[in-house]
């Protein structure tokens, strides 16, 4: 079973969310992949994808802020 190992980057509260619950987040998983909490934008963005991009029925297009990604950058392992 895959589990969450750690958050990558600053917590939502550290990035300015008063409640600490209303911001995107990125987590490293035990299998080496990443889980992203973000806004589901599948319906609006899927028609905009390039012709060589696709998503499976169980996948979603998730939007996170640039700030979230930049905050996580130093904590994402390089392959």
C-alpha positions in Angstrom: 0.0 0.0 0.0 1.3 3.4 -0.9 1.6 5.9 1.9 2.4 9.6 2.3 6.1 10.1 3.3 6.3 13.9 3.5 5.0 17.2 2.3 7.2 18.8 -0.3 7.6 22.5 0.3 5.9 24.8 2.8 2.5 24.0 4.4 -0.5 25.9 3.3 -0.5 27.9 6.6 3.2 28.8 6.0 2.2 30.0 2.5 -0.4 32.4 3.9 -3.6 30.3 4.3 -5.3 31.5 7.5 -7.2 28.2 7.9 -4.3 26.1 6.6 -6.9 24.1 4.6 -7.6 26.1 1.5 -4.4 25.8 -0.5 -2.9 23.3 -2.9 -0.3 20.9 -1.6 2.2 18.3 -2.9 3.2 15.1 -1.1 5.9 12.6 -1.8 4.6 9.0 -1.7 6.3 5.8 -0.5 6.4 4.4 -4.1 8.4 7.5 -5.3 5.5 9.2 -7.0 3.7 12.4 -5.8 0.2 13.2 -4.8 -1.2 16.7 -5.6 -4.1 18.5 -3.9 -5.4 21.1 -6.3 -8.5 22.4 -8.1 -10.0 19.8 -10.5 -9.9 21.5 -13.9 -10.5 18.4 -16.0 -13.7 19.6 -17.7 -12.3 22.9 -18.7 -8.8 22.0 -19.7 -9.2 18.6 -21.3 -10.3 20.1 -24.6 -7.2 22.3 -24.5 -4.7 19.5 -24.3 -2.4 18.9 -27.2 -3.3 16.0 -29.5 -0.5 13.9 -28.1 -1.7 14.2 -24.5 -4.4 12.0 -23.0 -5.8 11.1 -19.6 -7.3 7.8 -18.4 -10.8 7.8 -17.0 -9.4 7.5 -13.4 -7.1 10.6 -13.9 -7.9 14.2 -13.4 -6.3 17.4 -14.5 -5.4 19.3 -11.3 -4.3 22.9 -11.1 -1.9 24.2 -8.4 -0.5 27.6 -8.0 3.0 28.5 -9.3 3.9 29.4 -5.7 3.0 25.9 -4.5 5.3 24.3 -7.1 8.1 26.7 -6.5 8.0 26.1 -2.8 8.2 22.4 -3.4 10.9 22.5 -6.0 13.9 22.1 -3.6 12.3 19.1 -2.0 11.6 17.1 -5.1 14.3 14.5 -5.7 16.0 14.6 -9.0 16.1 11.3 -10.9 
